[in-house]
Amino acid sequence: MTIFDILTEITYNKSDLDFKNPEIDKLYDIYMINRWISMVESYIPILDACNYIKITKQNHYNYLKAMIPKNKIFFKYIKKDLEVTKNYKIIAKFYKVSIDNAKLYYDLLDENDIQNIKNYIEKVDNGNV
């Protein structure tokens, strides 16, 4: 059994899991289940409702199984955009600011500004400036 099998049980099969089974108990990680299910934006309020209480794995599973409508769902994992992350680092280096501030700068800059900064940083790194 995998985490994807558990997600299928929650969203489609709706069967009971035996949490006395060590394999299932070890595999069922509330954080990871929440992370995958949160990829479907309409399920975020359902997850949010159980974030404020201490809940067992079995109760968490039963709650999600009851609250999420029966449906075949493809959970598309959202990855970090590596190009944008690289741009944050370049902007932070150019302006000598933190990554958090570079994110704010990134929102203010257009594509030409970012390209000019990249070109400048490349020249500096190659010793041409």
PyRosetta script that sets phi, psi and omega in degrees:
from pyrosetta import init, pose_from_sequence

init()
pose = pose_from_sequence("MTIFDILTEITYNKSDLDFKNPEIDKLYDIYMINRWISMVESYIPILDACNYIKITKQNHYNYLKAMIPKNKIFFKYIKKDLEVTKNYKIIAKFYKVSIDNAKLYYDLLDENDIQNIKNYIEKVDNGNV")
pose.set_psi(1, 141.6)
pose.set_omega(1, 179.2)
pose.set_phi(2, -120.7)
pose.set_psi(2, 174.5)
pose.set_omega(2, 177.0)
pose.set_phi(3, -63.1)
pose.set_psi(3, -29.7)
pose.set_omega(3, 179.4)
pose.set_phi(4, -71.2)
pose.set_psi(4, -32.2)
pose.set_omega(4, 174.1)
pose.set_phi(5, -64.9)
pose.set_psi(5, -40.4)
pose.set_omega(5, 178.3)
pose.set_phi(6, -64.9)
pose.set_psi(6, -42.6)
pose.set_omega(6, 177.7)
pose.set_phi(7, -61.4)
pose.set_psi(7, -38.6)
pose.set_omega(7, 176.9)
pose.set_phi(8, -65.7)
pose.set_psi(8, -38.4)
pose.set_omega(8, 177.3)
pose.set_phi(9, -63.7)
pose.set_psi(9, -39.9)
pose.set_omega(9, -179.7)
pose.set_phi(10, -68.4)
pose.set_psi(10, -43.4)
pose.set_omega(10, -170.3)
pose.set_phi(11, -94.7)
pose.set_psi(11, -23.8)
pose.set_omega(11, -173.7)
pose.set_phi(12, -129.3)
pose.set_psi(12, -55.2)
pose.set_omega(12, -175.2)
pose.set_phi(13, -71.9)
pose.set_psi(13, -36.9)
pose.set_omega(13, 177.4)
pose.set_phi(14, 59.2)
pose.set_psi(14, 32.0)
pose.set_omega(14, 178.5)
pose.set_phi(15, -90.6)
pose.set_psi(15, 166.6)
pose.set_omega(15, 178.8)
pose.set_phi(16, -83.4)
pose.set_psi(16, 141.4)
pose.set_omega(16, 175.3)
pose.set_phi(17, -103.8)
pose.set_psi(17, 145.5)
pose.set_omega(17, 178.6)
pose.set_phi(18, -91.4)
pose.set_psi(18, 97.8)
pose.set_omega(18, -178.1)
pose.set_phi(19, -76.5)
pose.set_psi(19, -3.5)
pose.set_omega(19, 173.3)
pose.set_phi(20, -79.0)
pose.set_psi(20, -16.2)
pose.set_omega(20, 176.1)
pose.set_phi(21, -73.8)
pose.set_psi(21, 120.4)
pose.set_omega(21, -176.4)
pose.set_phi(22, -60.2)
pose.set_psi(22, -32.2)
pose.set_omega(22, 179.8)
pose.set_phi(23, -64.2)
pose.set_psi(23, -45.7)
pose.set_omega(23, -179.7)
pose.set_phi(24, -69.0)
pose.set_psi(24, -43.4)
pose.set_omega(24, -179.7)
pose.set_phi(25, -61.1)
pose.set_psi(25, -38.9)
pose.set_omega(25, 179.3)
pose.set_phi(26, -71.5)
pose.set_psi(26, -39.4)
pose.set_omega(26, -176.1)
pose.set_phi(27, -73.7)
pose.set_psi(27, -33.4)
pose.set_omega(27, -176.2)
pose.set_phi(28, -77.2)
pose.set_psi(28, 102.2)
pose.set_omega(28, 179.8)
pose.set_phi(29, -112.2)
pose.set_psi(29, 113.2)
pose.set_omega(29, -175.5)
pose.set_phi(30, -54.5)
pose.set_psi(30, -44.0)
pose.set_omega(30, -179.7)
pose.set_phi(31, -58.7)
pose.set_psi(31, -48.3)
pose.set_omega(31, -177.6)
pose.set_phi(32, -69.1)
pose.set_psi(32, -37.9)
pose.set_omega(32, 176.6)
pose.set_phi(33, -61.2)
pose.set_psi(33, -47.1)
pose.set_omega(33, 178.5)
pose.set_phi(34, -60.9)
pose.set_psi(34, -40.3)
pose.set_omega(34, -178.6)
pose.set_phi(35, -62.1)
pose.set_psi(35, -45.2)
pose.set_omega(35, -179.7)
pose.set_phi(36, -69.1)
pose.set_psi(36, -44.2)
pose.set_omega(36, -177.9)
pose.set_phi(37, -66.8)
pose.set_psi(37, -30.6)
pose.set_omega(37, 179.8)
pose.set_phi(38, -68.3)
pose.set_psi(38, -9.6)
pose.set_omega(38, 176.1)
pose.set_phi(39, -68.1)
pose.set_psi(39, -17.9)
pose.set_omega(39, 173.0)
pose.set_phi(40, -98.7)
pose.set_psi(40, 107.5)
pose.set_omega(40, -170.7)
pose.set_phi(41, -56.8)
pose.set_psi(41, -35.1)
pose.set_omega(41, -177.6)
pose.set_phi(42, -69.1)
pose.set_psi(42, -14.4)
pose.set_omega(42, 179.5)
pose.set_phi(43, -92.5)
pose.set_psi(43, -6.2)
pose.set_omega(43, -177.3)
pose.set_phi(44, -60.2)
pose.set_psi(44, -43.0)
pose.set_omega(44, 177.3)
pose.set_phi(45, -61.1)
pose.set_psi(45, -32.0)
pose.set_omega(45, 177.5)
pose.set_phi(46, -65.3)
pose.set_psi(46, -44.1)
pose.set_omega(46, 179.0)
pose.set_phi(47, -67.2)
pose.set_psi(47, -38.4)
pose.set_omega(47, -177.6)
pose.set_phi(48, -62.3)
pose.set_psi(48, -33.8)
pose.set_omega(48, -177.7)
pose.set_phi(49, -62.6)
pose.set_psi(49, -29.6)
pose.set_omega(49, -178.6)
pose.set_phi(50, -101.1)
pose.set_psi(50, 7.6)
pose.set_omega(50, 179.5)
pose.set_phi(51, -78.7)
pose.set_psi(51, -15.8)
pose.set_omega(51, -173.0)
pose.set_phi(52, -100.1)
pose.set_psi(52, 3.3)
pose.set_omega(52, -179.9)
pose.set_phi(53, -128.3)
pose.set_psi(53, 154.7)
pose.set_omega(53, 174.3)
pose.set_phi(54, -81.8)
pose.set_psi(54, 124.5)
pose.set_omega(54, -172.5)
pose.set_phi(55, -135.0)
pose.set_psi(55, 142.8)
pose.set_omega(55, 177.9)
pose.set_phi(56, -77.5)
pose.set_psi(56, 163.4)
pose.set_omega(56, 179.2)
pose.set_phi(57, -60.2)
pose.set_psi(57, -43.0)
pose.set_omega(57, -178.0)
pose.set_phi(58, -66.5)
pose.set_psi(58, -42.3)
pose.set_omega(58, 177.9)
pose.set_phi(59, -65.9)
pose.set_psi(59, -37.7)
pose.set_omega(59, 176.7)
pose.set_phi(60, -61.1)
pose.set_psi(60, -47.7)
pose.set_omega(60, 179.2)
pose.set_phi(61, -60.1)
pose.set_psi(61, -48.2)
pose.set_omega(61, -178.6)
pose.set_phi(62, -63.1)
pose.set_psi(62, -39.0)
pose.set_omega(62, 178.4)
pose.set_phi(63, -62.6)
pose.set_psi(63, -49.5)
pose.set_omega(63, -179.3)
pose.set_phi(64, -64.4)
pose.set_psi(64, -40.7)
pose.set_omega(64, 179.8)
pose.set_phi(65, -60.4)
pose.set_psi(65, -37.9)
pose.set_omega(65, -179.2)
pose.set_phi(66, -78.3)
pose.set_psi(66, -34.7)
pose.set_omega(66, -172.8)
pose.set_phi(67, -87.7)
pose.set_psi(67, -30.3)
pose.set_omega(67, -177.7)
pose.set_phi(68, -86.2)
pose.set_psi(68, 126.1)
pose.set_omega(68, -178.9)
pose.set_phi(69, -62.7)
pose.set_psi(69, 148.5)
pose.set_omega(69, 179.6)
pose.set_phi(70, -68.1)
pose.set_psi(70, 118.6)
pose.set_omega(70, -176.0)
pose.set_phi(71, -166.6)
pose.set_psi(71, 142.9)
pose.set_omega(71, 172.2)
pose.set_phi(72, -76.4)
pose.set_psi(72, 123.2)
pose.set_omega(72, -175.3)
pose.set_phi(73, -127.1)
pose.set_psi(73, 137.6)
pose.set_omega(73, 171.6)
pose.set_phi(74, -101.5)
pose.set_psi(74, 116.1)
pose.set_omega(74, 179.2)
pose.set_phi(75, -89.0)
pose.set_psi(75, 102.3)
pose.set_omega(75, 178.8)
pose.set_phi(76, -85.8)
pose.set_psi(76, 118.8)
pose.set_omega(76, -178.9)
pose.set_phi(77, -76.5)
pose.set_psi(77, 128.4)
pose.set_omega(77, -179.2)
pose.set_phi(78, -89.3)
pose.set_psi(78, 117.2)
pose.set_omega(78, -179.7)
pose.set_phi(79, -94.8)
pose.set_psi(79, 157.8)
pose.set_omega(79, 173.5)
pose.set_phi(80, -67.1)
pose.set_psi(80, 141.1)
pose.set_omega(80, 175.7)
pose.set_phi(81, -80.0)
pose.set_psi(81, 108.1)
pose.set_omega(81, -174.6)
pose.set_phi(82, -65.8)
pose.set_psi(82, -33.1)
pose.set_omega(82, 179.6)
pose.set_phi(83, -65.9)
pose.set_psi(83, -43.4)
pose.set_omega(83, 178.8)
pose.set_phi(84, -64.5)
pose.set_psi(84, -41.9)
pose.set_omega(84, 178.3)
pose.set_phi(85, -61.3)
pose.set_psi(85, -40.3)
pose.set_omega(85, 177.3)
pose.set_phi(86, -64.0)
pose.set_psi(86, -39.7)
pose.set_omega(86, 177.9)
pose.set_phi(87, -62.7)
pose.set_psi(87, -39.2)
pose.set_omega(87, 177.3)
pose.set_phi(88, -58.5)
pose.set_psi(88, -43.3)
pose.set_omega(88, -178.6)
pose.set_phi(89, -66.2)
pose.set_psi(89, -39.6)
pose.set_omega(89, 179.4)
pose.set_phi(90, -65.7)
pose.set_psi(90, -44.1)
pose.set_omega(90, 179.3)
pose.set_phi(91, -64.1)
pose.set_psi(91, -41.9)
pose.set_omega(91, 179.0)
pose.set_phi(92, -61.9)
pose.set_psi(92, -40.2)
pose.set_omega(92, 179.1)
pose.set_phi(93, -67.8)
pose.set_psi(93, -42.7)
pose.set_omega(93, -177.3)
pose.set_phi(94, -65.5)
pose.set_psi(94, -47.5)
pose.set_omega(94, -176.8)
pose.set_phi(95, -90.8)
pose.set_psi(95, -4.1)
pose.set_omega(95, -178.5)
pose.set_phi(96, 55.8)
pose.set_psi(96, 54.1)
pose.set_omega(96, 179.0)
pose.set_phi(97, -129.3)
pose.set_psi(97, 172.2)
pose.set_omega(97, 177.5)
pose.set_phi(98, -72.9)
pose.set_psi(98, 166.4)
pose.set_omega(98, 177.8)
pose.set_phi(99, -62.5)
pose.set_psi(99, -39.0)
pose.set_omega(99, 178.8)
pose.set_phi(100, -60.3)
pose.set_psi(100, -43.5)
pose.set_omega(100, 177.3)
pose.set_phi(101, -69.2)
pose.set_psi(101, -34.7)
pose.set_omega(101, 178.2)
pose.set_phi(102, -62.4)
pose.set_psi(102, -33.9)
pose.set_omega(102, 176.7)
pose.set_phi(103, -63.0)
pose.set_psi(103, -38.9)
pose.set_omega(103, 178.1)
pose.set_phi(104, -67.8)
pose.set_psi(104, -42.3)
pose.set_omega(104, 178.0)
pose.set_phi(105, -61.5)
pose.set_psi(105, -40.6)
pose.set_omega(105, -178.0)
pose.set_phi(106, -56.7)
pose.set_psi(106, -40.0)
pose.set_omega(106, -179.8)
pose.set_phi(107, -66.4)
pose.set_psi(107, -24.9)
pose.set_omega(107, -177.8)
pose.set_phi(108, -90.4)
pose.set_psi(108, -19.0)
pose.set_omega(108, -176.4)
pose.set_phi(109, -91.1)
pose.set_psi(109, 149.4)
pose.set_omega(109, 173.6)
pose.set_phi(110, -96.9)
pose.set_psi(110, 177.1)
pose.set_omega(110, -175.5)
pose.set_phi(111, -61.2)
pose.set_psi(111, -37.1)
pose.set_omega(111, 178.5)
pose.set_phi(112, -65.1)
pose.set_psi(112, -42.3)
pose.set_omega(112, 178.3)
pose.set_phi(113, -59.9)
pose.set_psi(113, -45.4)
pose.set_omega(113, -178.6)
pose.set_phi(114, -63.6)
pose.set_psi(114, -41.9)
pose.set_omega(114, 179.5)
pose.set_phi(115, -64.4)
pose.set_psi(115, -40.7)
pose.set_omega(115, 177.7)
pose.set_phi(116, -62.7)
pose.set_psi(116, -41.2)
pose.set_omega(116, 178.3)
pose.set_phi(117, -64.1)
pose.set_psi(117, -43.9)
pose.set_omega(117, 178.1)
pose.set_phi(118, -58.9)
pose.set_psi(118, -45.4)
pose.set_omega(118, 180.0)
pose.set_phi(119, -61.4)
pose.set_psi(119, -43.0)
pose.set_omega(119, 179.9)
pose.set_phi(120, -64.1)
pose.set_psi(120, -47.3)
pose.set_omega(120, 179.9)
pose.set_phi(121, -61.3)
pose.set_psi(121, -39.0)
pose.set_omega(121, 178.2)
pose.set_phi(122, -63.3)
pose.set_psi(122, -41.5)
pose.set_omega(122, 178.2)
pose.set_phi(123, -64.5)
pose.set_psi(123, -43.4)
pose.set_omega(123, 178.9)
pose.set_phi(124, -61.6)
pose.set_psi(124, -45.7)
pose.set_omega(124, -179.0)
pose.set_phi(125, -64.0)
pose.set_psi(125, -30.0)
pose.set_omega(125, 179.1)
pose.set_phi(126, -88.0)
pose.set_psi(126, -3.1)
pose.set_omega(126, 177.4)
pose.set_phi(127, 80.7)
pose.set_psi(127, 19.2)
pose.set_omega(127, -179.2)
pose.set_phi(128, -89.9)
pose.set_psi(128, 1.3)
pose.set_omega(128, 179.3)
pose.set_phi(129, -121.2)
pose.dump_pdb("model.pdb")
